[in-house]
Amino acid sequence: MPAGRVAPRRPLRDNRAMRSTLARLLRLCLWLLPCLALPPAADALELRMLVAWDETYPGVARIAERFARKVDEASHGEVTFTLTGPDGIPPFEQFVPASLGIFDLLFTHGGFHLDVTGMGLALDALSGDARRLRESGIWDAVDRAYQRHGLKLIAIPVAGSGYQVFLREAVGESCDLRGRHIRAAPVYQHMLAAVGAERVALPIGEVHDALGDKRLDGVAWSTLGTLDYHWFEVNRFLLRPTFGTVSHLLLMNLDTWQHLPLDLQKLLLEQGEALELRAERRLRELAAAELNQLTVSGMQLTALCKKGGKRLRRAWAAGVWDMAIEKSGDEARALRALAEKADLTPTEE
């Protein structure tokens, strides 16, 4: 929230909260009515997938739409998909309709439902290696966690290119970001503090202007999907190293899953595993292509010293784990132990 905003009186705040709750319930009812009114098709199974991003995010085409297409092909048209994006239901409100079975699948990120579980967000503290996530037992642990909330894990497609910080000015001799104001989500707080920066909360639509008039010194974001924001027009530098992993979750309503034939369950899991391997490679390629476009647009790389880079990566992981453990307690602590044993997350110095 911008500094200096006056809090509304309590009655007004309560009315707004009530209207927001009623609006959510209305949206759910509108989506539920067609499900009750229409009988299932006799010749094909149509699965409804909620997607947390719009089509401008590369993961929609490369993960959600590709998975739907591959399952359609592998099932010879017996399984089809309809996708609904954030214009239908906002990403922070999608977990409940998926867990209730109003939608069959959910393509999302753990940060969108941190109020329910921290296990999905914790994946952002790991190295982006699809095979090792399975071999280490992490995949199964996350699956068990989500099943307790009514969802079955189908895939964890990751972008190992991770996250980055856009900066108006290069890193100086101090090898930190001391005194700089960076627009970032709460999960960046620990990392930014470790390199001396101050986190600023600001709606994403206001970031470009705030950078342009120097109210902000930078913005933290994924290595994917930044081009449409045109931040390259008001930033000159990209901070290195990158840090963390952009983890996506493909989840299925548990009741829907349990009523599927075993051969179809097997097909979905096989396609999910194949999706993880393709996504790991393809998303790295997309991040590299996006970086190339940014440099062509005039942006340059600026790096922390070796010690500062290690501090940044450790602090990012520590901050993510802190948030995951605060929400999921021993469940997240056990996940962290698995990750440390497999050398998939930075450890404290």
KETORLUM-853007 format. One record per residue (C-alpha): residue number from 0; x, y, z. Coordinates in steps of 0.05 Angstrom, whole numbers, plus 5000, padded with zeros to 4 digits. Example, Ala and Ser with C-alpha at 12.3 -4.5 7.8 and 13.67 -1.06 7.14 Angstrom:
REM KETORLUM-853007
<rec num="0" u="5246" v="4910" w="5156"/>
<rec num="1" u="5273" v="4979" w="5143"/>
END
This chain:
REM KETORLUM-853007
<rec num="0" u="5000" v="5000" w="5000"/>
<rec num="1" u="5028" v="5070" w="4984"/>
<rec num="2" u="5054" v="5107" w="5044"/>
<rec num="3" u="5007" v="5160" w="5073"/>
<rec num="4" u="4942" v="5127" w="5052"/>
<rec num="5" u="4888" v="5140" w="5105"/>
<rec num="6" u="4853" v="5077" w="5130"/>
<rec num="7" u="4778" v="5078" w="5119"/>
<rec num="8" u="4730" v="5076" w="5177"/>
<rec num="9" u="4714" v="5006" w="5203"/>
<rec num="10" u="4641" v="5004" w="5177"/>
<rec num="11" u="4664" v="5020" w="5106"/>
<rec num="12" u="4720" v="4968" w="5109"/>
<rec num="13" u="4671" v="4915" w="5134"/>
<rec num="14" u="4622" v="4931" w="5077"/>
<rec num="15" u="4677" v="4925" w="5026"/>
<rec num="16" u="4700" v="4859" w="5054"/>
<rec num="17" u="4628" v="4833" w="5052"/>
<rec num="18" u="4619" v="4856" w="4980"/>
<rec num="19" u="4685" v="4823" w="4961"/>
<rec num="20" u="4663" v="4758" w="4993"/>
<rec num="21" u="4595" v="4760" w="4960"/>
<rec num="22" u="4628" v="4774" w="4893"/>
<rec num="23" u="4672" v="4713" w="4900"/>
<rec num="24" u="4613" v="4669" w="4917"/>
<rec num="25" u="4574" v="4696" w="4858"/>
<rec num="26" u="4632" v="4680" w="4811"/>
<rec num="27" u="4635" v="4610" w="4837"/>
<rec num="28" u="4560" v="4600" w="4829"/>
<rec num="29" u="4563" v="4625" w="4758"/>
<rec num="30" u="4617" v="4574" w="4742"/>
<rec num="31" u="4581" v="4519" w="4779"/>
<rec num="32" u="4513" v="4526" w="4745"/>
<rec num="33" u="4537" v="4502" w="4676"/>
<rec num="34" u="4570" v="4443" w="4709"/>
<rec num="35" u="4504" v="4422" w="4741"/>
<rec num="36" u="4462" v="4436" w="4679"/>
<rec num="37" u="4502" v="4401" w="4626"/>
<rec num="38" u="4509" v="4325" w="4624"/>
<rec num="39" u="4578" v="4297" w="4610"/>
<rec num="40" u="4594" v="4280" w="4538"/>
<rec num="41" u="4586" v="4206" w="4522"/>
<rec num="42" u="4646" v="4199" w="4475"/>
<rec num="43" u="4698" v="4245" w="4506"/>
<rec num="44" u="4720" v="4270" w="4574"/>
<rec num="45" u="4725" v="4346" w="4576"/>
<rec num="46" u="4769" v="4373" w="4632"/>
<rec num="47" u="4764" v="4445" w="4655"/>
<rec num="48" u="4830" v="4478" w="4672"/>
<rec num="49" u="4839" v="4543" w="4711"/>
<rec num="50" u="4901" v="4582" w="4690"/>
<rec num="51" u="4931" v="4635" w="4736"/>
<rec num="52" u="4963" v="4677" w="4680"/>
<rec num="53" u="4937" v="4707" w="4615"/>
<rec num="54" u="4964" v="4689" w="4547"/>
<rec num="55" u="5021" v="4740" w="4550"/>
<rec num="56" u="5058" v="4697" w="4600"/>
<rec num="57" u="5101" v="4645" w="4562"/>
<rec num="58" u="5083" v="4589" w="4611"/>
<rec num="59" u="5011" v="4588" w="4587"/>
<rec num="60" u="5029" v="4566" w="4517"/>
<rec num="61" u="5091" v="4525" w="4536"/>
<rec num="62" u="5061" v="4489" w="4596"/>
<rec num="63" u="4985" v="4492" w="4603"/>
<rec num="64" u="4965" v="4491" w="4530"/>
<rec num="65" u="5020" v="4443" w="4511"/>
<rec num="66" u="4999" v="4394" w="4565"/>
<rec num="67" u="4927" v="4397" w="4541"/>
<rec num="68" u="4948" v="4385" w="4469"/>
<rec num="69" u="4994" v="4326" w="4487"/>
<rec num="70" u="4941" v="4292" w="4529"/>
<rec num="71" u="4890" v="4302" w="4473"/>
<rec num="72" u="4938" v="4270" w="4424"/>
<rec num="73" u="4959" v="4212" w="4470"/>
<rec num="74" u="4886" v="4196" w="4485"/>
<rec num="75" u="4867" v="4199" w="4411"/>
<rec num="76" u="4817" v="4254" w="4426"/>
<rec num="77" u="4783" v="4219" w="4484"/>
<rec num="78" u="4806" v="4273" w="4532"/>
<rec num="79" u="4798" v="4347" w="4515"/>
<rec num="80" u="4808" v="4411" w="4554"/>
<rec num="81" u="4777" v="4479" w="4562"/>
<rec num="82" u="4821" v="4533" w="4594"/>
<rec num="83" u="4796" v="4591" w="4636"/>
<rec num="84" u="4845" v="4647" w="4653"/>
<rec num="85" u="4849" v="4701" w="4706"/>
<rec num="86" u="4796" v="4743" w="4671"/>
<rec num="87" u="4746" v="4691" w="4694"/>
<rec num="88" u="4772" v="4680" w="4765"/>
<rec num="89" u="4832" v="4719" w="4792"/>
<rec num="90" u="4894" v="4678" w="4808"/>
<rec num="91" u="4890" v="4689" w="4883"/>
<rec num="92" u="4818" v="4662" w="4883"/>
<rec num="93" u="4828" v="4599" w="4840"/>
<rec num="94" u="4849" v="4549" w="4893"/>
<rec num="95" u="4780" v="4540" w="4924"/>
<rec num="96" u="4741" v="4526" w="4860"/>
<rec num="97" u="4794" v="4476" w="4838"/>
<rec num="98" u="4795" v="4441" w="4906"/>
<rec num="99" u="4718" v="4438" w="4906"/>
<rec num="100" u="4717" v="4407" w="4837"/>
<rec num="101" u="4683" v="4465" w="4802"/>
<rec num="102" u="4745" v="4461" w="4757"/>
<rec num="103" u="4783" v="4397" w="4744"/>
<rec num="104" u="4854" v="4424" w="4738"/>
<rec num="105" u="4893" v="4484" w="4762"/>
<rec num="106" u="4957" v="4513" w="4731"/>
<rec num="107" u="4986" v="4560" w="4784"/>
<rec num="108" u="5043" v="4582" w="4828"/>
<rec num="109" u="5049" v="4569" w="4903"/>
<rec num="110" u="5050" v="4643" w="4918"/>
<rec num="111" u="4978" v="4650" w="4896"/>
<rec num="112" u="4952" v="4605" w="4952"/>
<rec num="113" u="5002" v="4617" w="5008"/>
<rec num="114" u="4942" v="4628" w="5054"/>
<rec num="115" u="4928" v="4553" w="5046"/>
<rec num="116" u="4997" v="4521" w="5044"/>
<rec num="117" u="5070" v="4541" w="5038"/>
<rec num="118" u="5091" v="4477" w="5003"/>
<rec num="119" u="5083" v="4504" w="4932"/>
<rec num="120" u="5120" v="4569" w="4946"/>
<rec num="121" u="5178" v="4529" w="4978"/>
<rec num="122" u="5195" v="4501" w="4910"/>
<rec num="123" u="5221" v="4570" w="4889"/>
<rec num="124" u="5279" v="4560" w="4938"/>
<rec num="125" u="5303" v="4497" w="4900"/>
<rec num="126" u="5348" v="4485" w="4841"/>
<rec num="127" u="5310" v="4476" w="4776"/>
<rec num="128" u="5322" v="4402" w="4762"/>
<rec num="129" u="5260" v="4361" w="4745"/>
<rec num="130" u="5292" v="4292" w="4753"/>
<rec num="131" u="5323" v="4307" w="4821"/>
<rec num="132" u="5258" v="4335" w="4847"/>
<rec num="133" u="5229" v="4265" w="4837"/>
<rec num="134" u="5290" v="4225" w="4858"/>
<rec num="135" u="5298" v="4264" w="4923"/>
<rec num="136" u="5227" v="4250" w="4946"/>
<rec num="137" u="5208" v="4324" w="4941"/>
<rec num="138" u="5156" v="4312" w="4887"/>
<rec num="139" u="5121" v="4259" w="4928"/>
<rec num="140" u="5122" v="4302" w="4991"/>
<rec num="141" u="5090" v="4360" w="4954"/>
<rec num="142" u="5038" v="4313" w="4924"/>
<rec num="143" u="5019" v="4287" w="4993"/>
<rec num="144" u="5013" v="4359" w="5019"/>
<rec num="145" u="4966" v="4381" w="4964"/>
<rec num="146" u="4923" v="4318" w="4970"/>
<rec num="147" u="4907" v="4340" w="5041"/>
<rec num="148" u="4876" v="4401" w="5009"/>
<rec num="149" u="4836" v="4363" w="4957"/>
<rec num="150" u="4885" v="4367" w="4898"/>
<rec num="151" u="4929" v="4316" w="4863"/>
<rec num="152" u="4997" v="4337" w="4836"/>
<rec num="153" u="5006" v="4323" w="4762"/>
<rec num="154" u="5070" v="4361" w="4747"/>
<rec num="155" u="5120" v="4412" w="4774"/>
<rec num="156" u="5146" v="4448" w="4711"/>
<rec num="157" u="5203" v="4493" w="4732"/>
<rec num="158" u="5242" v="4550" w="4700"/>
<rec num="159" u="5312" v="4544" w="4729"/>
<rec num="160" u="5329" v="4613" w="4702"/>
<rec num="161" u="5295" v="4640" w="4764"/>
<rec num="162" u="5286" v="4713" w="4784"/>
<rec num="163" u="5323" v="4778" w="4772"/>
<rec num="164" u="5324" v="4852" w="4790"/>
<rec num="165" u="5317" v="4909" w="4740"/>
<rec num="166" u="5358" v="4970" w="4761"/>
<rec num="167" u="5362" v="5042" w="4737"/>
<rec num="168" u="5436" v="5047" w="4758"/>
<rec num="169" u="5492" v="4996" w="4759"/>
<rec num="170" u="5519" v="4963" w="4822"/>
<rec num="171" u="5573" v="5006" w="4853"/>
<rec num="172" u="5638" v="4991" w="4889"/>
<rec num="173" u="5600" v="4973" w="4953"/>
<rec num="174" u="5576" v="4908" w="4919"/>
<rec num="175" u="5505" v="4917" w="4945"/>
<rec num="176" u="5441" v="4955" w="4933"/>
<rec num="177" u="5445" v="4998" w="4995"/>
<rec num="178" u="5393" v="5054" w="4998"/>
<rec num="179" u="5356" v="5032" w="4935"/>
<rec num="180" u="5280" v="5026" w="4932"/>
<rec num="181" u="5258" v="4963" w="4894"/>
<rec num="182" u="5187" v="4945" w="4877"/>
<rec num="183" u="5178" v="4872" w="4897"/>
<rec num="184" u="5129" v="4822" w="4926"/>
<rec num="185" u="5135" v="4804" w="5000"/>
<rec num="186" u="5174" v="4740" w="4984"/>
<rec num="187" u="5234" v="4784" w="4962"/>
<rec num="188" u="5238" v="4821" w="5029"/>
<rec num="189" u="5292" v="4778" w="5061"/>
<rec num="190" u="5336" v="4778" w="4998"/>
<rec num="191" u="5331" v="4853" w="4987"/>
<rec num="192" u="5347" v="4868" w="5060"/>
<rec num="193" u="5409" v="4824" w="5054"/>
<rec num="194" u="5437" v="4868" w="4998"/>
<rec num="195" u="5416" v="4933" w="5031"/>
<rec num="196" u="5354" v="4950" w="4990"/>
<rec num="197" u="5285" v="4970" w="5014"/>
<rec num="198" u="5223" v="4935" w="4987"/>
<rec num="199" u="5167" v="4978" w="4960"/>
<rec num="200" u="5096" v="4953" w="4951"/>
<rec num="201" u="5065" v="4983" w="4888"/>
<rec num="202" u="5013" v="4958" w="4838"/>
<rec num="203" u="5048" v="4929" w="4778"/>
<rec num="204" u="5013" v="4977" w="4731"/>
<rec num="205" u="5045" v="5037" w="4766"/>
<rec num="206" u="5117" v="5011" w="4763"/>
<rec num="207" u="5136" v="5039" w="4695"/>
<rec num="208" u="5117" v="5110" w="4714"/>
<rec num="209" u="5150" v="5104" w="4782"/>
<rec num="210" u="5215" v="5082" w="4750"/>
<rec num="211" u="5210" v="5137" w="4698"/>
<rec num="212" u="5204" v="5193" w="4750"/>
<rec num="213" u="5256" v="5160" w="4796"/>
<rec num="214" u="5209" v="5143" w="4853"/>
<rec num="215" u="5235" v="5072" w="4845"/>
<rec num="216" u="5306" v="5048" w="4834"/>
<rec num="217" u="5286" v="4980" w="4807"/>
<rec num="218" u="5237" v="4923" w="4804"/>
<rec num="219" u="5244" v="4849" w="4820"/>
<rec num="220" u="5210" v="4798" w="4774"/>
<rec num="221" u="5217" v="4732" w="4740"/>
<rec num="222" u="5265" v="4722" w="4682"/>
<rec num="223" u="5202" v="4706" w="4640"/>
<rec num="224" u="5147" v="4751" w="4618"/>
<rec num="225" u="5175" v="4821" w="4628"/>
<rec num="226" u="5177" v="4848" w="4558"/>
<rec num="227" u="5105" v="4870" w="4555"/>
<rec num="228" u="5116" v="4916" w="4615"/>
<rec num="229" u="5168" v="4956" w="4575"/>
<rec num="230" u="5213" v="4966" w="4636"/>
<rec num="231" u="5272" v="4967" w="4589"/>
<rec num="232" u="5249" v="5038" w="4571"/>
<rec num="233" u="5262" v="5063" w="4642"/>
<rec num="234" u="5317" v="5016" w="4667"/>
<rec num="235" u="5388" v="5009" w="4642"/>
<rec num="236" u="5412" v="4947" w="4679"/>
<rec num="237" u="5396" v="4875" w="4698"/>
<rec num="238" u="5426" v="4850" w="4763"/>
<rec num="239" u="5465" v="4785" w="4763"/>
<rec num="240" u="5466" v="4732" w="4789"/>
<rec num="241" u="5394" v="4709" w="4781"/>
<rec num="242" u="5366" v="4671" w="4839"/>
<rec num="243" u="5316" v="4617" w="4856"/>
<rec num="244" u="5270" v="4577" w="4811"/>
<rec num="245" u="5204" v="4597" w="4779"/>
<rec num="246" u="5162" v="4536" w="4799"/>
<rec num="247" u="5095" v="4522" w="4767"/>
<rec num="248" u="5044" v="4473" w="4793"/>
<rec num="249" u="4995" v="4431" w="4752"/>
<rec num="250" u="4943" v="4404" w="4800"/>
<rec num="251" u="4880" v="4363" w="4792"/>
<rec num="252" u="4818" v="4360" w="4835"/>
<rec num="253" u="4828" v="4298" w="4878"/>
<rec num="254" u="4757" v="4272" w="4872"/>
<rec num="255" u="4760" v="4279" w="4796"/>
<rec num="256" u="4827" v="4242" w="4797"/>
<rec num="257" u="4802" v="4185" w="4840"/>
<rec num="258" u="4743" v="4173" w="4793"/>
<rec num="259" u="4786" v="4168" w="4730"/>
<rec num="260" u="4802" v="4099" w="4701"/>
<rec num="261" u="4871" v="4075" w="4720"/>
<rec num="262" u="4896" v="4077" w="4648"/>
<rec num="263" u="4877" v="4151" w="4643"/>
<rec num="264" u="4910" v="4166" w="4710"/>
<rec num="265" u="4973" v="4133" w="4682"/>
<rec num="266" u="4969" v="4174" w="4618"/>
<rec num="267" u="4962" v="4240" w="4655"/>
<rec num="268" u="5021" v="4225" w="4701"/>
<rec num="269" u="5064" v="4204" w="4642"/>
<rec num="270" u="5048" v="4267" w="4605"/>
<rec num="271" u="5061" v="4307" w="4668"/>
<rec num="272" u="5130" v="4279" w="4675"/>
<rec num="273" u="5145" v="4290" w="4601"/>
<rec num="274" u="5120" v="4361" w="4609"/>
<rec num="275" u="5169" v="4374" w="4666"/>
<rec num="276" u="5229" v="4353" w="4624"/>
<rec num="277" u="5206" v="4394" w="4564"/>
<rec num="278" u="5190" v="4455" w="4606"/>
<rec num="279" u="5258" v="4455" w="4641"/>
<rec num="280" u="5294" v="4459" w="4574"/>
<rec num="281" u="5245" v="4503" w="4536"/>
<rec num="282" u="5235" v="4555" w="4591"/>
<rec num="283" u="5310" v="4564" w="4597"/>
<rec num="284" u="5312" v="4577" w="4522"/>
<rec num="285" u="5255" v="4627" w="4528"/>
<rec num="286" u="5290" v="4664" w="4585"/>
<rec num="287" u="5353" v="4668" w="4543"/>
<rec num="288" u="5314" v="4695" w="4484"/>
<rec num="289" u="5280" v="4746" w="4528"/>
<rec num="290" u="5348" v="4768" w="4557"/>
<rec num="291" u="5373" v="4776" w="4486"/>
<rec num="292" u="5314" v="4821" w="4468"/>
<rec num="293" u="5326" v="4863" w="4530"/>
<rec num="294" u="5399" v="4873" w="4513"/>
<rec num="295" u="5381" v="4890" w="4441"/>
<rec num="296" u="5335" v="4943" w="4472"/>
<rec num="297" u="5395" v="4973" w="4507"/>
<rec num="298" u="5398" v="4939" w="4574"/>
<rec num="299" u="5464" v="4917" w="4604"/>
<rec num="300" u="5484" v="4867" w="4658"/>
<rec num="301" u="5511" v="4891" w="4724"/>
<rec num="302" u="5537" v="4841" w="4775"/>
<rec num="303" u="5546" v="4835" w="4849"/>
<rec num="304" u="5615" v="4812" w="4870"/>
<rec num="305" u="5623" v="4737" w="4882"/>
<rec num="306" u="5610" v="4743" w="4957"/>
<rec num="307" u="5550" v="4788" w="4945"/>
<rec num="308" u="5521" v="4740" w="4894"/>
<rec num="309" u="5525" v="4681" w="4943"/>
<rec num="310" u="5494" v="4724" w="4998"/>
<rec num="311" u="5436" v="4743" w="4951"/>
<rec num="312" u="5421" v="4671" w="4932"/>
<rec num="313" u="5425" v="4646" w="5004"/>
<rec num="314" u="5380" v="4702" w="5028"/>
<rec num="315" u="5328" v="4688" w="4974"/>
<rec num="316" u="5324" v="4615" w="4994"/>
<rec num="317" u="5322" v="4631" w="5068"/>
<rec num="318" u="5266" v="4681" w="5058"/>
<rec num="319" u="5225" v="4632" w="5017"/>
<rec num="320" u="5235" v="4576" w="5069"/>
<rec num="321" u="5215" v="4623" w="5125"/>
<rec num="322" u="5149" v="4639" w="5091"/>
<rec num="323" u="5136" v="4566" w="5075"/>
<rec num="324" u="5151" v="4543" w="5146"/>
<rec num="325" u="5110" v="4599" w="5177"/>
<rec num="326" u="5049" v="4572" w="5139"/>
<rec num="327" u="5062" v="4497" w="5137"/>
<rec num="328" u="5106" v="4485" w="5198"/>
<rec num="329" u="5137" v="4415" w="5204"/>
<rec num="330" u="5113" v="4395" w="5135"/>
<rec num="331" u="5156" v="4450" w="5104"/>
<rec num="332" u="5214" v="4436" w="5151"/>
<rec num="333" u="5214" v="4363" w="5127"/>
<rec num="334" u="5213" v="4387" w="5055"/>
<rec num="335" u="5273" v="4432" w="5069"/>
<rec num="336" u="5310" v="4373" w="5100"/>
<rec num="337" u="5299" v="4333" w="5036"/>
<rec num="338" u="5323" v="4391" w="4994"/>
<rec num="339" u="5386" v="4401" w="5035"/>
<rec num="340" u="5402" v="4327" w="5035"/>
<rec num="341" u="5396" v="4327" w="4958"/>
<rec num="342" u="5437" v="4392" w="4953"/>
<rec num="343" u="5378" v="4426" w="4918"/>
<rec num="344" u="5376" v="4489" w="4960"/>
<rec num="345" u="5428" v="4538" w="4987"/>
<rec num="346" u="5445" v="4528" w="5060"/>
<rec num="347" u="5460" v="4582" w="5112"/>
<rec num="348" u="5534" v="4601" w="5120"/>
END
